[in-house]
Amino acid sequence: MSVLVFMVPLAIALGLIGLAGFLWALHNGQFDDPDGSASRILLDDDGPLP
């Protein structure tokens, strides 16, 4: 039972850290262009190999 005193606050703290990281990424525009990366792999911008 004494383990719960340690584990429950730890789980809540890790959840809040994860939520803060997600909100930070959302605020900084990390999820603005999800289709751009998917189609960027199909573009051939490299020059000819030597």
mmCIF entry with sequence, helices, sheets and N, C-alpha, C, O atoms, coordinates in Angstrom:
data_MODEL
# 
_entry.id   MODEL 
# 
_entity.id                         1 
_entity.type                       polymer 
_entity.pdbx_number_of_molecules   1 
# 
_entity_poly.entity_id                      1 
_entity_poly.type                           'polypeptide(L)' 
_entity_poly.nstd_linkage                   no 
_entity_poly.nstd_monomer                   no 
_entity_poly.pdbx_seq_one_letter_code       MSVLVFMVPLAIALGLIGLAGFLWALHNGQFDDPDGSASRILLDDDGPLP 
_entity_poly.pdbx_seq_one_letter_code_can   MSVLVFMVPLAIALGLIGLAGFLWALHNGQFDDPDGSASRILLDDDGPLP 
_entity_poly.pdbx_strand_id                 A 
# 
loop_
_entity_poly_seq.entity_id 
_entity_poly_seq.num 
_entity_poly_seq.mon_id 
_entity_poly_seq.hetero 
1 1  MET n 
1 2  SER n 
1 3  VAL n 
1 4  LEU n 
1 5  VAL n 
1 6  PHE n 
1 7  MET n 
1 8  VAL n 
1 9  PRO n 
1 10 LEU n 
1 11 ALA n 
1 12 ILE n 
1 13 ALA n 
1 14 LEU n 
1 15 GLY n 
1 16 LEU n 
1 17 ILE n 
1 18 GLY n 
1 19 LEU n 
1 20 ALA n 
1 21 GLY n 
1 22 PHE n 
1 23 LEU n 
1 24 TRP n 
1 25 ALA n 
1 26 LEU n 
1 27 HIS n 
1 28 ASN n 
1 29 GLY n 
1 30 GLN n 
1 31 PHE n 
1 32 ASP n 
1 33 ASP n 
1 34 PRO n 
1 35 ASP n 
1 36 GLY n 
1 37 SER n 
1 38 ALA n 
1 39 SER n 
1 40 ARG n 
1 41 ILE n 
1 42 LEU n 
1 43 LEU n 
1 44 ASP n 
1 45 ASP n 
1 46 ASP n 
1 47 GLY n 
1 48 PRO n 
1 49 LEU n 
1 50 PRO n 
# 
_struct_asym.id          A 
_struct_asym.entity_id   1 
# 
loop_
_struct_conf.conf_type_id 
_struct_conf.id 
_struct_conf.pdbx_PDB_helix_id 
_struct_conf.beg_label_comp_id 
_struct_conf.beg_label_asym_id 
_struct_conf.beg_label_seq_id 
_struct_conf.pdbx_beg_PDB_ins_code 
_struct_conf.end_label_comp_id 
_struct_conf.end_label_asym_id 
_struct_conf.end_label_seq_id 
_struct_conf.pdbx_end_PDB_ins_code 
_struct_conf.beg_auth_comp_id 
_struct_conf.beg_auth_asym_id 
_struct_conf.beg_auth_seq_id 
_struct_conf.end_auth_comp_id 
_struct_conf.end_auth_asym_id 
_struct_conf.end_auth_seq_id 
_struct_conf.pdbx_PDB_helix_class 
_struct_conf.details 
_struct_conf.pdbx_PDB_helix_length 
HELX_P HELX_P1 AA1 SER A 2  ? HIS A 27 ? SER A 2  HIS A 27 1 ? 26 
HELX_P HELX_P2 AA2 PRO A 34 ? ARG A 40 ? PRO A 34 ARG A 40 1 ? 7  
# 
_struct_conf_type.id          HELX_P 
_struct_conf_type.criteria    ? 
_struct_conf_type.reference   ? 
# 
loop_
_atom_site.group_PDB 
_atom_site.id 
_atom_site.type_symbol 
_atom_site.label_atom_id 
_atom_site.label_alt_id 
_atom_site.label_comp_id 
_atom_site.label_asym_id 
_atom_site.label_entity_id 
_atom_site.label_seq_id 
_atom_site.pdbx_PDB_ins_code 
_atom_site.Cartn_x 
_atom_site.Cartn_y 
_atom_site.Cartn_z 
_atom_site.occupancy 
_atom_site.B_iso_or_equiv 
_atom_site.pdbx_formal_charge 
_atom_site.auth_seq_id 
_atom_site.auth_comp_id 
_atom_site.auth_asym_id 
_atom_site.auth_atom_id 
_atom_site.pdbx_PDB_model_num 
ATOM 1   N N  . MET A 1 1  ? 0.812  -1.201 0.000   1.00 0.00 ? 1  MET A N  1 
ATOM 2   C CA . MET A 1 1  ? 0.000  0.000  0.000   1.00 0.00 ? 1  MET A CA 1 
ATOM 3   C C  . MET A 1 1  ? 0.857  1.267  0.000   1.00 0.00 ? 1  MET A C  1 
ATOM 4   O O  . MET A 1 1  ? 0.460  2.293  -0.552  1.00 0.00 ? 1  MET A O  1 
ATOM 5   N N  . SER A 1 2  ? 2.024  1.187  0.618   1.00 0.00 ? 2  SER A N  1 
ATOM 6   C CA . SER A 1 2  ? 2.885  2.370  0.662   1.00 0.00 ? 2  SER A CA 1 
ATOM 7   C C  . SER A 1 2  ? 3.499  2.662  -0.710  1.00 0.00 ? 2  SER A C  1 
ATOM 8   O O  . SER A 1 2  ? 3.953  3.779  -0.960  1.00 0.00 ? 2  SER A O  1 
ATOM 9   N N  . VAL A 1 3  ? 3.515  1.675  -1.590  1.00 0.00 ? 3  VAL A N  1 
ATOM 10  C CA . VAL A 1 3  ? 4.041  1.888  -2.934  1.00 0.00 ? 3  VAL A CA 1 
ATOM 11  C C  . VAL A 1 3  ? 3.125  2.811  -3.719  1.00 0.00 ? 3  VAL A C  1 
ATOM 12  O O  . VAL A 1 3  ? 3.590  3.576  -4.564  1.00 0.00 ? 3  VAL A O  1 
ATOM 13  N N  . LEU A 1 4  ? 1.825  2.746  -3.447  1.00 0.00 ? 4  LEU A N  1 
ATOM 14  C CA . LEU A 1 4  ? 0.875  3.604  -4.155  1.00 0.00 ? 4  LEU A CA 1 
ATOM 15  C C  . LEU A 1 4  ? 1.098  5.075  -3.847  1.00 0.00 ? 4  LEU A C  1 
ATOM 16  O O  . LEU A 1 4  ? 0.815  5.930  -4.686  1.00 0.00 ? 4  LEU A O  1 
ATOM 17  N N  . VAL A 1 5  ? 1.594  5.380  -2.674  1.00 0.00 ? 5  VAL A N  1 
ATOM 18  C CA . VAL A 1 5  ? 1.882  6.765  -2.304  1.00 0.00 ? 5  VAL A CA 1 
ATOM 19  C C  . VAL A 1 5  ? 2.973  7.333  -3.212  1.00 0.00 ? 5  VAL A C  1 
ATOM 20  O O  . VAL A 1 5  ? 3.001  8.534  -3.479  1.00 0.00 ? 5  VAL A O  1 
ATOM 21  N N  . PHE A 1 6  ? 3.849  6.485  -3.673  1.00 0.00 ? 6  PHE A N  1 
ATOM 22  C CA . PHE A 1 6  ? 4.924  6.908  -4.568  1.00 0.00 ? 6  PHE A CA 1 
ATOM 23  C C  . PHE A 1 6  ? 4.527  6.814  -6.041  1.00 0.00 ? 6  PHE A C  1 
ATOM 24  O O  . PHE A 1 6  ? 4.853  7.699  -6.832  1.00 0.00 ? 6  PHE A O  1 
ATOM 25  N N  . MET A 1 7  ? 3.827  5.746  -6.405  1.00 0.00 ? 7  MET A N  1 
ATOM 26  C CA . MET A 1 7  ? 3.547  5.480  -7.811  1.00 0.00 ? 7  MET A CA 1 
ATOM 27  C C  . MET A 1 7  ? 2.437  6.360  -8.401  1.00 0.00 ? 7  MET A C  1 
ATOM 28  O O  . MET A 1 7  ? 2.537  6.762  -9.561  1.00 0.00 ? 7  MET A O  1 
ATOM 29  N N  . VAL A 1 8  ? 1.403  6.664  -7.650  1.00 0.00 ? 8  VAL A N  1 
ATOM 30  C CA . VAL A 1 8  ? 0.298  7.474  -8.173  1.00 0.00 ? 8  VAL A CA 1 
ATOM 31  C C  . VAL A 1 8  ? 0.757  8.891  -8.504  1.00 0.00 ? 8  VAL A C  1 
ATOM 32  O O  . VAL A 1 8  ? 0.468  9.361  -9.604  1.00 0.00 ? 8  VAL A O  1 
ATOM 33  N N  . PRO A 1 9  ? 1.455  9.598  -7.613  1.00 0.00 ? 9  PRO A N  1 
ATOM 34  C CA . PRO A 1 9  ? 1.953  10.928 -8.003  1.00 0.00 ? 9  PRO A CA 1 
ATOM 35  C C  . PRO A 1 9  ? 2.955  10.872 -9.161  1.00 0.00 ? 9  PRO A C  1 
ATOM 36  O O  . PRO A 1 9  ? 3.001  11.778 -9.992  1.00 0.00 ? 9  PRO A O  1 
ATOM 37  N N  . LEU A 1 10 ? 3.753  9.806  -9.209  1.00 0.00 ? 10 LEU A N  1 
ATOM 38  C CA . LEU A 1 10 ? 4.699  9.660  -10.309 1.00 0.00 ? 10 LEU A CA 1 
ATOM 39  C C  . LEU A 1 10 ? 3.969  9.489  -11.638 1.00 0.00 ? 10 LEU A C  1 
ATOM 40  O O  . LEU A 1 10 ? 4.369  10.077 -12.642 1.00 0.00 ? 10 LEU A O  1 
ATOM 41  N N  . ALA A 1 11 ? 2.911  8.696  -11.654 1.00 0.00 ? 11 ALA A N  1 
ATOM 42  C CA . ALA A 1 11 ? 2.135  8.492  -12.873 1.00 0.00 ? 11 ALA A CA 1 
ATOM 43  C C  . ALA A 1 11 ? 1.443  9.786  -13.297 1.00 0.00 ? 11 ALA A C  1 
ATOM 44  O O  . ALA A 1 11 ? 1.384  10.100 -14.486 1.00 0.00 ? 11 ALA A O  1 
ATOM 45  N N  . ILE A 1 12 ? 0.930  10.522 -12.346 1.00 0.00 ? 12 ILE A N  1 
ATOM 46  C CA . ILE A 1 12 ? 0.281  11.800 -12.674 1.00 0.00 ? 12 ILE A CA 1 
ATOM 47  C C  . ILE A 1 12 ? 1.315  12.792 -13.203 1.00 0.00 ? 12 ILE A C  1 
ATOM 48  O O  . ILE A 1 12 ? 1.037  13.522 -14.155 1.00 0.00 ? 12 ILE A O  1 
ATOM 49  N N  . ALA A 1 13 ? 2.486  12.826 -12.605 1.00 0.00 ? 13 ALA A N  1 
ATOM 50  C CA . ALA A 1 13 ? 3.535  13.744 -13.064 1.00 0.00 ? 13 ALA A CA 1 
ATOM 51  C C  . ALA A 1 13 ? 3.987  13.385 -14.479 1.00 0.00 ? 13 ALA A C  1 
ATOM 52  O O  . ALA A 1 13 ? 4.174  14.281 -15.303 1.00 0.00 ? 13 ALA A O  1 
ATOM 53  N N  . LEU A 1 14 ? 4.166  12.102 -14.779 1.00 0.00 ? 14 LEU A N  1 
ATOM 54  C CA . LEU A 1 14 ? 4.567  11.702 -16.129 1.00 0.00 ? 14 LEU A CA 1 
ATOM 55  C C  . LEU A 1 14 ? 3.480  12.028 -17.144 1.00 0.00 ? 14 LEU A C  1 
ATOM 56  O O  . LEU A 1 14 ? 3.783  12.423 -18.270 1.00 0.00 ? 14 LEU A O  1 
ATOM 57  N N  . GLY A 1 15 ? 2.236  11.869 -16.763 1.00 0.00 ? 15 GLY A N  1 
ATOM 58  C CA . GLY A 1 15 ? 1.141  12.242 -17.649 1.00 0.00 ? 15 GLY A CA 1 
ATOM 59  C C  . GLY A 1 15 ? 1.119  13.732 -17.934 1.00 0.00 ? 15 GLY A C  1 
ATOM 60  O O  . GLY A 1 15 ? 0.878  14.147 -19.068 1.00 0.00 ? 15 GLY A O  1 
ATOM 61  N N  . LEU A 1 16 ? 1.366  14.532 -16.920 1.00 0.00 ? 16 LEU A N  1 
ATOM 62  C CA . LEU A 1 16 ? 1.400  15.983 -17.119 1.00 0.00 ? 16 LEU A CA 1 
ATOM 63  C C  . LEU A 1 16 ? 2.593  16.410 -17.972 1.00 0.00 ? 16 LEU A C  1 
ATOM 64  O O  . LEU A 1 16 ? 2.486  17.348 -18.762 1.00 0.00 ? 16 LEU A O  1 
ATOM 65  N N  . ILE A 1 17 ? 3.717  15.735 -17.818 1.00 0.00 ? 17 ILE A N  1 
ATOM 66  C CA . ILE A 1 17 ? 4.882  16.036 -18.651 1.00 0.00 ? 17 ILE A CA 1 
ATOM 67  C C  . ILE A 1 17 ? 4.588  15.695 -20.111 1.00 0.00 ? 17 ILE A C  1 
ATOM 68  O O  . ILE A 1 17 ? 4.947  16.454 -21.012 1.00 0.00 ? 17 ILE A O  1 
ATOM 69  N N  . GLY A 1 18 ? 3.940  14.562 -20.344 1.00 0.00 ? 18 GLY A N  1 
ATOM 70  C CA . GLY A 1 18 ? 3.562  14.191 -21.708 1.00 0.00 ? 18 GLY A CA 1 
ATOM 71  C C  . GLY A 1 18 ? 2.568  15.163 -22.309 1.00 0.00 ? 18 GLY A C  1 
ATOM 72  O O  . GLY A 1 18 ? 2.682  15.526 -23.479 1.00 0.00 ? 18 GLY A O  1 
ATOM 73  N N  . LEU A 1 19 ? 1.590  15.589 -21.515 1.00 0.00 ? 19 LEU A N  1 
ATOM 74  C CA . LEU A 1 19 ? 0.616  16.564 -21.994 1.00 0.00 ? 19 LEU A CA 1 
ATOM 75  C C  . LEU A 1 19 ? 1.279  17.900 -22.299 1.00 0.00 ? 19 LEU A C  1 
ATOM 76  O O  . LEU A 1 19 ? 0.946  18.543 -23.294 1.00 0.00 ? 19 LEU A O  1 
ATOM 77  N N  . ALA A 1 20 ? 2.211  18.323 -21.457 1.00 0.00 ? 20 ALA A N  1 
ATOM 78  C CA . ALA A 1 20 ? 2.931  19.574 -21.698 1.00 0.00 ? 20 ALA A CA 1 
ATOM 79  C C  . ALA A 1 20 ? 3.766  19.487 -22.973 1.00 0.00 ? 20 ALA A C  1 
ATOM 80  O O  . ALA A 1 20 ? 3.838  20.450 -23.736 1.00 0.00 ? 20 ALA A O  1 
ATOM 81  N N  . GLY A 1 21 ? 4.395  18.338 -23.205 1.00 0.00 ? 21 GLY A N  1 
ATOM 82  C CA . GLY A 1 21 ? 5.172  18.175 -24.441 1.00 0.00 ? 21 GLY A CA 1 
ATOM 83  C C  . GLY A 1 21 ? 4.285  18.203 -25.675 1.00 0.00 ? 21 GLY A C  1 
ATOM 84  O O  . GLY A 1 21 ? 4.656  18.792 -26.690 1.00 0.00 ? 21 GLY A O  1 
ATOM 85  N N  . PHE A 1 22 ? 3.124  17.577 -25.600 1.00 0.00 ? 22 PHE A N  1 
ATOM 86  C CA . PHE A 1 22 ? 2.200  17.606 -26.728 1.00 0.00 ? 22 PHE A CA 1 
ATOM 87  C C  . PHE A 1 22 ? 1.692  19.015 -26.991 1.00 0.00 ? 22 PHE A C  1 
ATOM 88  O O  . PHE A 1 22 ? 1.634  19.445 -28.143 1.00 0.00 ? 22 PHE A O  1 
ATOM 89  N N  . LEU A 1 23 ? 1.324  19.741 -25.939 1.00 0.00 ? 23 LEU A N  1 
ATOM 90  C CA . LEU A 1 23 ? 0.831  21.112 -26.125 1.00 0.00 ? 23 LEU A CA 1 
ATOM 91  C C  . LEU A 1 23 ? 1.931  22.025 -26.647 1.00 0.00 ? 23 LEU A C  1 
ATOM 92  O O  . LEU A 1 23 ? 1.659  22.933 -27.432 1.00 0.00 ? 23 LEU A O  1 
ATOM 93  N N  . TRP A 1 24 ? 3.170  21.799 -26.221 1.00 0.00 ? 24 TRP A N  1 
ATOM 94  C CA . TRP A 1 24 ? 4.287  22.592 -26.744 1.00 0.00 ? 24 TRP A CA 1 
ATOM 95  C C  . TRP A 1 24 ? 4.469  22.346 -28.243 1.00 0.00 ? 24 TRP A C  1 
ATOM 96  O O  . TRP A 1 24 ? 4.652  23.288 -29.013 1.00 0.00 ? 24 TRP A O  1 
ATOM 97  N N  . ALA A 1 25 ? 4.419  21.076 -28.650 1.00 0.00 ? 25 ALA A N  1 
ATOM 98  C CA . ALA A 1 25 ? 4.572  20.745 -30.067 1.00 0.00 ? 25 ALA A CA 1 
ATOM 99  C C  . ALA A 1 25 ? 3.415  21.294 -30.883 1.00 0.00 ? 25 ALA A C  1 
ATOM 100 O O  . ALA A 1 25 ? 3.615  21.751 -32.008 1.00 0.00 ? 25 ALA A O  1 
ATOM 101 N N  . LEU A 1 26 ? 2.224  21.256 -30.339 1.00 0.00 ? 26 LEU A N  1 
ATOM 102 C CA . LEU A 1 26 ? 1.058  21.797 -31.026 1.00 0.00 ? 26 LEU A CA 1 
ATOM 103 C C  . LEU A 1 26 ? 1.178  23.303 -31.186 1.00 0.00 ? 26 LEU A C  1 
ATOM 104 O O  . LEU A 1 26 ? 0.835  23.849 -32.234 1.00 0.00 ? 26 LEU A O  1 
ATOM 105 N N  . HIS A 1 27 ? 1.659  23.967 -30.160 1.00 0.00 ? 27 HIS A N  1 
ATOM 106 C CA . HIS A 1 27 ? 1.805  25.423 -30.198 1.00 0.00 ? 27 HIS A CA 1 
ATOM 107 C C  . HIS A 1 27 ? 2.901  25.862 -31.172 1.00 0.00 ? 27 HIS A C  1 
ATOM 108 O O  . HIS A 1 27 ? 2.796  26.929 -31.776 1.00 0.00 ? 27 HIS A O  1 
ATOM 109 N N  . ASN A 1 28 ? 3.950  25.051 -31.331 1.00 0.00 ? 28 ASN A N  1 
ATOM 110 C CA . ASN A 1 28 ? 5.062  25.411 -32.199 1.00 0.00 ? 28 ASN A CA 1 
ATOM 111 C C  . ASN A 1 28 ? 4.887  24.948 -33.639 1.00 0.00 ? 28 ASN A C  1 
ATOM 112 O O  . ASN A 1 28 ? 5.819  25.060 -34.436 1.00 0.00 ? 28 ASN A O  1 
ATOM 113 N N  . GLY A 1 29 ? 3.713  24.429 -33.988 1.00 0.00 ? 29 GLY A N  1 
ATOM 114 C CA . GLY A 1 29 ? 3.423  24.108 -35.382 1.00 0.00 ? 29 GLY A CA 1 
ATOM 115 C C  . GLY A 1 29 ? 3.984  22.794 -35.869 1.00 0.00 ? 29 GLY A C  1 
ATOM 116 O O  . GLY A 1 29 ? 4.213  22.647 -37.069 1.00 0.00 ? 29 GLY A O  1 
ATOM 117 N N  . GLN A 1 30 ? 4.215  21.839 -35.003 1.00 0.00 ? 30 GLN A N  1 
ATOM 118 C CA . GLN A 1 30 ? 4.775  20.563 -35.417 1.00 0.00 ? 30 GLN A CA 1 
ATOM 119 C C  . GLN A 1 30 ? 3.788  19.724 -36.223 1.00 0.00 ? 30 GLN A C  1 
ATOM 120 O O  . GLN A 1 30 ? 4.199  18.822 -36.953 1.00 0.00 ? 30 GLN A O  1 
ATOM 121 N N  . PHE A 1 31 ? 2.499  20.006 -36.101 1.00 0.00 ? 31 PHE A N  1 
ATOM 122 C CA . PHE A 1 31 ? 1.480  19.192 -36.753 1.00 0.00 ? 31 PHE A CA 1 
ATOM 123 C C  . PHE A 1 31 ? 0.747  19.969 -37.846 1.00 0.00 ? 31 PHE A C  1 
ATOM 124 O O  . PHE A 1 31 ? -0.374 19.604 -38.198 1.00 0.00 ? 31 PHE A O  1 
ATOM 125 N N  . ASP A 1 32 ? 1.339  21.018 -38.388 1.00 0.00 ? 32 ASP A N  1 
ATOM 126 C CA . ASP A 1 32 ? 0.655  21.862 -39.363 1.00 0.00 ? 32 ASP A CA 1 
ATOM 127 C C  . ASP A 1 32 ? 0.553  21.223 -40.745 1.00 0.00 ? 32 ASP A C  1 
ATOM 128 O O  . ASP A 1 32 ? -0.448 21.433 -41.430 1.00 0.00 ? 32 ASP A O  1 
ATOM 129 N N  . ASP A 1 33 ? 1.535  20.460 -41.176 1.00 0.00 ? 33 ASP A N  1 
ATOM 130 C CA . ASP A 1 33 ? 1.566  19.929 -42.541 1.00 0.00 ? 33 ASP A CA 1 
ATOM 131 C C  . ASP A 1 33 ? 1.815  18.423 -42.530 1.00 0.00 ? 33 ASP A C  1 
ATOM 132 O O  . ASP A 1 33 ? 2.917  17.988 -42.866 1.00 0.00 ? 33 ASP A O  1 
ATOM 133 N N  . PRO A 1 34 ? 0.826  17.618 -42.153 1.00 0.00 ? 34 PRO A N  1 
ATOM 134 C CA . PRO A 1 34 ? 1.067  16.179 -42.105 1.00 0.00 ? 34 PRO A CA 1 
ATOM 135 C C  . PRO A 1 34 ? 1.175  15.537 -43.486 1.00 0.00 ? 34 PRO A C  1 
ATOM 136 O O  . PRO A 1 34 ? 1.807  14.488 -43.609 1.00 0.00 ? 34 PRO A O  1 
ATOM 137 N N  . ASP A 1 35 ? 0.585  16.122 -44.529 1.00 0.00 ? 35 ASP A N  1 
ATOM 138 C CA . ASP A 1 35 ? 0.647  15.540 -45.862 1.00 0.00 ? 35 ASP A CA 1 
ATOM 139 C C  . ASP A 1 35 ? 1.923  15.928 -46.605 1.00 0.00 ? 35 ASP A C  1 
ATOM 140 O O  . ASP A 1 35 ? 2.306  15.245 -47.555 1.00 0.00 ? 35 ASP A O  1 
ATOM 141 N N  . GLY A 1 36 ? 2.570  16.979 -46.206 1.00 0.00 ? 36 GLY A N  1 
ATOM 142 C CA . GLY A 1 36 ? 3.782  17.421 -46.884 1.00 0.00 ? 36 GLY A CA 1 
ATOM 143 C C  . GLY A 1 36 ? 4.918  16.428 -46.763 1.00 0.00 ? 36 GLY A C  1 
ATOM 144 O O  . GLY A 1 36 ? 5.618  16.162 -47.740 1.00 0.00 ? 36 GLY A O  1 
ATOM 145 N N  . SER A 1 37 ? 5.108  15.882 -45.585 1.00 0.00 ? 37 SER A N  1 
ATOM 146 C CA . SER A 1 37 ? 6.189  14.908 -45.392 1.00 0.00 ? 37 SER A CA 1 
ATOM 147 C C  . SER A 1 37 ? 5.905  13.616 -46.134 1.00 0.00 ? 37 SER A C  1 
ATOM 148 O O  . SER A 1 37 ? 6.827  12.955 -46.613 1.00 0.00 ? 37 SER A O  1 
ATOM 149 N N  . ALA A 1 38 ? 4.639  13.254 -46.232 1.00 0.00 ? 38 ALA A N  1 
ATOM 150 C CA . ALA A 1 38 ? 4.289  12.012 -46.917 1.00 0.00 ? 38 ALA A CA 1 
ATOM 151 C C  . ALA A 1 38 ? 4.550  12.115 -48.417 1.00 0.00 ? 38 ALA A C  1 
ATOM 152 O O  . ALA A 1 38 ? 4.959  11.133 -49.035 1.00 0.00 ? 38 ALA A O  1 
ATOM 153 N N  . SER A 1 39 ? 4.324  13.267 -49.005 1.00 0.00 ? 39 SER A N  1 
ATOM 154 C CA . SER A 1 39 ? 4.542  13.401 -50.440 1.00 0.00 ? 39 SER A CA 1 
ATOM 155 C C  . SER A 1 39 ? 5.966  13.838 -50.776 1.00 0.00 ? 39 SER A C  1 
ATOM 156 O O  . SER A 1 39 ? 6.393  13.715 -51.924 1.00 0.00 ? 39 SER A O  1 
ATOM 157 N N  . ARG A 1 40 ? 6.698  14.341 -49.801 1.00 0.00 ? 40 ARG A N  1 
ATOM 158 C CA . ARG A 1 40 ? 8.060  14.805 -50.045 1.00 0.00 ? 40 ARG A CA 1 
ATOM 159 C C  . ARG A 1 40 ? 8.987  13.659 -50.425 1.00 0.00 ? 40 ARG A C  1 
ATOM 160 O O  . ARG A 1 40 ? 9.964  13.870 -51.144 1.00 0.00 ? 40 ARG A O  1 
ATOM 161 N N  . ILE A 1 41 ? 8.697  12.458 -49.958 1.00 0.00 ? 41 ILE A N  1 
ATOM 162 C CA . ILE A 1 41 ? 9.556  11.319 -50.281 1.00 0.00 ? 41 ILE A CA 1 
ATOM 163 C C  . ILE A 1 41 ? 9.437  10.938 -51.755 1.00 0.00 ? 41 ILE A C  1 
ATOM 164 O O  . ILE A 1 41 ? 10.337 10.297 -52.299 1.00 0.00 ? 41 ILE A O  1 
ATOM 165 N N  . LEU A 1 42 ? 8.349  11.317 -52.403 1.00 0.00 ? 42 LEU A N  1 
ATOM 166 C CA . LEU A 1 42 ? 8.133  10.975 -53.802 1.00 0.00 ? 42 LEU A CA 1 
ATOM 167 C C  . LEU A 1 42 ? 8.820  11.938 -54.767 1.00 0.00 ? 42 LEU A C  1 
ATOM 168 O O  . LEU A 1 42 ? 8.973  11.626 -55.948 1.00 0.00 ? 42 LEU A O  1 
ATOM 169 N N  . LEU A 1 43 ? 9.231  13.095 -54.278 1.00 0.00 ? 43 LEU A N  1 
ATOM 170 C CA . LEU A 1 43 ? 9.873  14.086 -55.137 1.00 0.00 ? 43 LEU A CA 1 
ATOM 171 C C  . LEU A 1 43 ? 11.323 13.701 -55.389 1.00 0.00 ? 43 LEU A C  1 
ATOM 172 O O  . LEU A 1 43 ? 12.005 13.195 -54.497 1.00 0.00 ? 43 LEU A O  1 
ATOM 173 N N  . ASP A 1 44 ? 11.788 13.941 -56.604 1.00 0.00 ? 44 ASP A N  1 
ATOM 174 C CA . ASP A 1 44 ? 13.162 13.611 -56.973 1.00 0.00 ? 44 ASP A CA 1 
ATOM 175 C C  . ASP A 1 44 ? 13.930 14.910 -57.166 1.00 0.00 ? 44 ASP A C  1 
ATOM 176 O O  . ASP A 1 44 ? 14.053 15.409 -58.285 1.00 0.00 ? 44 ASP A O  1 
ATOM 177 N N  . ASP A 1 45 ? 14.446 15.454 -56.067 1.00 0.00 ? 45 ASP A N  1 
ATOM 178 C CA . ASP A 1 45 ? 15.166 16.721 -56.129 1.00 0.00 ? 45 ASP A CA 1 
ATOM 179 C C  . ASP A 1 45 ? 16.672 16.521 -56.231 1.00 0.00 ? 45 ASP A C  1 
ATOM 180 O O  . ASP A 1 45 ? 17.404 17.492 -56.426 1.00 0.00 ? 45 ASP A O  1 
ATOM 181 N N  . ASP A 1 46 ? 17.147 15.297 -56.107 1.00 0.00 ? 46 ASP A N  1 
ATOM 182 C CA . ASP A 1 46 ? 18.582 15.056 -56.161 1.00 0.00 ? 46 ASP A CA 1 
ATOM 183 C C  . ASP A 1 46 ? 19.070 15.083 -57.598 1.00 0.00 ? 46 ASP A C  1 
ATOM 184 O O  . ASP A 1 46 ? 18.359 14.691 -58.524 1.00 0.00 ? 46 ASP A O  1 
ATOM 185 N N  . GLY A 1 47 ? 20.279 15.547 -57.761 1.00 0.00 ? 47 GLY A N  1 
ATOM 186 C CA . GLY A 1 47 ? 20.905 15.539 -59.074 1.00 0.00 ? 47 GLY A CA 1 
ATOM 187 C C  . GLY A 1 47 ? 21.414 14.152 -59.427 1.00 0.00 ? 47 GLY A C  1 
ATOM 188 O O  . GLY A 1 47 ? 21.299 13.230 -58.620 1.00 0.00 ? 47 GLY A O  1 
ATOM 189 N N  . PRO A 1 48 ? 21.961 13.993 -60.590 1.00 0.00 ? 48 PRO A N  1 
ATOM 190 C CA . PRO A 1 48 ? 22.499 12.677 -60.974 1.00 0.00 ? 48 PRO A CA 1 
ATOM 191 C C  . PRO A 1 48 ? 23.705 12.317 -60.100 1.00 0.00 ? 48 PRO A C  1 
ATOM 192 O O  . PRO A 1 48 ? 24.479 13.185 -59.697 1.00 0.00 ? 48 PRO A O  1 
ATOM 193 N N  . LEU A 1 49 ? 23.841 11.060 -59.827 1.00 0.00 ? 49 LEU A N  1 
ATOM 194 C CA . LEU A 1 49 ? 24.984 10.593 -59.049 1.00 0.00 ? 49 LEU A CA 1 
ATOM 195 C C  . LEU A 1 49 ? 26.230 10.594 -59.897 1.00 0.00 ? 49 LEU A C  1 
ATOM 196 O O  . LEU A 1 49 ? 26.146 10.331 -61.097 1.00 0.00 ? 49 LEU A O  1 
ATOM 197 N N  . PRO A 1 50 ? 27.401 10.882 -59.318 1.00 0.00 ? 50 PRO A N  1 
ATOM 198 C CA . PRO A 1 50 ? 28.642 10.923 -60.116 1.00 0.00 ? 50 PRO A CA 1 
ATOM 199 C C  . PRO A 1 50 ? 29.076 9.543  -60.563 1.00 0.00 ? 50 PRO A C  1 
ATOM 200 O O  . PRO A 1 50 ? 30.095 9.405  -61.240 1.00 0.00 ? 50 PRO A O  1 
# 
